[in-house]
Amino acid sequence: MLLADAESLWPKAGAVRFEPADPLADRQRLREMVVVCQQFSPTVAIDVAESPEAVLLDATGCGFGFDGEARFAGDVIAAVRERGFWGVAAVADTVGAAWAVARHAANARDRVLVVPPGEHRRALRPLPIESLRLSASTVEVLHELNVARVEQLLAIPRDQLPSRFGVEVLTCIDRALGVITEGLRAERAVEPLEARWSFEWPVDNAHVLLPVIDELLGRLLKEVRGQDVGFQKLLWWLRVEGHDQVCLPIELLRPTAVKADLLELIRLQMERLRLPGEVTDVTVRAARIVPLVYRQVDLFGGRIGATGDEDVTGLIERLSSRLGNAVVLRPRLVPDAQPELAYQYDPWLAVATRKPSDDREPMRLTRPAILKERPEPIVVMSAPGGSPAWLKWDDREYAIERSWGPERIETGWWRAADVRRDYFTVETTDGERFWLFRDLAAGQWFVQGSFA
């Protein structure tokens, strides 16, 4: 589906946020789920597909310790849901059957399905042929022959399948039915890099907590010493006696391995922290570890090519820690034809991990530098349907020397209220430039912005 088609399905602007696909980030999230699932099974793997969507567990013998396979799968889904993800699970005799049932038979109401032993063939029969993990080209050929379900494919004589559809079809069928054993390539267990301190007696004094966090940061940095990596995101949380634990993130625009910088950001967060009770435990975890960025130093100690970005970066990080990420914002363009809706504000640190090309692409827009939050009504004198020749705005009159336009801007039919405007860029006799538009529905003129 094209992006424009997907956007047309949502009539309300801003109801859905569309982001470019990032397969590497998707795979990283699956690895995080692998770490979660390793508490349930010693063998956990990621689907070997080009664009994997599943985490596979070897459940052999695991059901006994969880009071049955259904309870086992339910606990796995609950653990995934606690991390903010939605998922479904299926238990079957083969990897292929479990993948097929979870992907094509489960639904929002029934998110845990258990295929009884020996019944995986029956469970596969009513499913679409996509459930066999066939290639897109093979699926297209089968659909052209009106073969849409697995039972239709199984009805074709086995000796005719390779010659008509290739060896792939037979291999996928045998894997799903268990004729060919499909092993799991287990992901290596990854222990989270974290340090913890438990107090013998609960404390409620920030002056006691800060030295403890200093010690924990030192432990984490010692673990990565000599690896040329730094921390770009830290999670630190306090277990409060009789209350839910308090968790706070520390995010940075650039990674660092300097303990003093990290400790200062935590100290700024603690200034606005109001604890509901006494603290029994402190934990600090390195949530994002990335390679450090180095710059060459010149003869006199300055950094070659430095532009003062380091000072701005430090200021943004300190303000975000002191005031909160939701307060320190930056504008971001969004694909919307209506100018006052063509941008939004995001937390500055929330876009710290974007690719540099996302924010450094050249802007080829002929738009004013100063844009009004809402268009302001003005009085304009012009020929019927023609360019403006005179305008009055804020009790000031302007004679227009030159104008460019019109530029027609209309919103899509899926908007609740249509917008139809003709925009003009005008230059007054005093040299000022404004961006005006005529509302074609009401015939009223407005000023949208001004050029610096």
Steps between C-alpha positions, in 0.01 A plus 500: 500500500628845409549762771235727345247214503576424865462866599163521324360230730526738800260793460632695798832674454756404762302194617775272372872565472673344201870419526743358242566127528815411694576125471810530722297659779230232461759226536645674806154500662473128429835447669363683802206259499746210479656617826153512657411151377825336613352476848241253364710275273872427458465514119361824358551607139393770256309400187746452211281692253639803318261721700448298820183550701525222755701370794516119514532300824569131547220406741600135534442404863429858605127456548548285810659784695221743403197277565444427132602634159212751485611655828859499375408691182276734696785593735724573200239733351451671837874566526503647149199717579675642809766636265237688299459256209193319368545139401342160439637153573442149371634164617527215248707193419703681232651846464319554170160407642545722806606794280206447265238476775636801690522711185175403326265332749532702822307821556463779754247303705687167498873583517624163629432189294618145576488241221457154657778247429463345155236754392729750325404372152132560574579846641689596184238392245261800521779760516611711200798380300702796635511315832751254348756783472518477122674766293288782359553384142380148581195632684414717199516200265281291731240776528486526120398132504240568774700303757443714808494256796739235624242223454475585129877476467510167687236361262744527208697176452832529676709386203359786289589784741875538419446505123211747517607735782862421580671314782427783746132403534580143595765611750264744672224240523735238647632747758153597612386135520817384678632279218815716502631602841536875533747594768526830682814712491493622857597859568783546745380595845569868565515617856389862545782730608375626834614554857292489818535619858278385787490703819510324834255761630268706273617856431321816389793739461619601151845571640526130578363385163740702285824336626337160452410582139857627453628159609257314271596713198864419571419128489322532164779705343756248622317227307537686166847643560727459196211427260470856357130512582290732707152527648231682306209393720496400866211376710519548872225411739433500869303236685285690750372323809124447479470661153567428135859542389602834347678471163664793320689502166816693423535566127785671319539641152853358483635200689743556785720293728564786743352419839483865610276591205259215570494570873422867438196411288373264770553768763290745297222241480513444874434871559146459365445153645248465782520155657182352648696309765837363605732333248612140549683430171670699223560354151679655203484333157673588172203487261687616188873451443645640176850573363657825609553784251850647495632817336859589426665753734717777356833621633346743751243261650198604295297252300543521126169574333329580830205738460378540856256208467647344814387794712149487352483124549594531867245776552219293346590198712512704821171679430328172413620339822408800712161582342400172336518374141147619424601864556811530280364469147610538139285551188460223245345525156210269421351431155190720508388744233343737753790721619390543863480119530824422314711483815490370853720516808682192629713455811854583390651190654234276345662552158856453623528160330373608159729460204689822420347514153153539653584845636765614255320462168489831310174689529359602164204698625397852400334571830538798735739481792230626739172310488193598699359237732159591357433709188399857585222675304598807296339742258621472141417694187535305177336445167235225506691176516829684443816582692489732806593866444451645851452357849419616850624305800514604867385853415788539255458545125739355244528571129606188314782543251524141371324167553555138405227242472250364539596164650193282554498294821212265577460234765386147427145379499560301822522819707194598701503853349648566157762773461528676161744790480690708244837616640695809390846624595489881498766769534398844625644833390696504830673171411304276740380161379190316619334170422127551444216278393140537390253254652315389187195385695443819702682751278692633804870592494752390764870543570679171566855620560775748422846468349799609707 
